[in-house]
Amino acid sequence: MMAIIGAGTFGGYKIDQWLGNDFKGFTLGLMIFSVVLAIVYGTRSLLKKDGRPKSEDRRSEREKEGL
């Protein structure tokens, strides 16, 4: 998660530096976007049961039942 936030912030900083902006709008915008992206990434990884998609769970349950 820290890598996502760091990459977004650094990218925004470099864009602002390249454009010569006085107001660091790209830094702020990409930083907020990367925080939201990191939260979504972290939440999805926490909610995964064991890393397998649900279709594989159903298939393995059917194989256990002999179908």
Secondary structure, 3 states (H helix, E strand, C coil): CHHHHHHHHHHHHHHHHHHCCCCCHHHHHHHHHHHHHHHHHHHHHHHCCCCCCHHHHHHHHHHHHCC
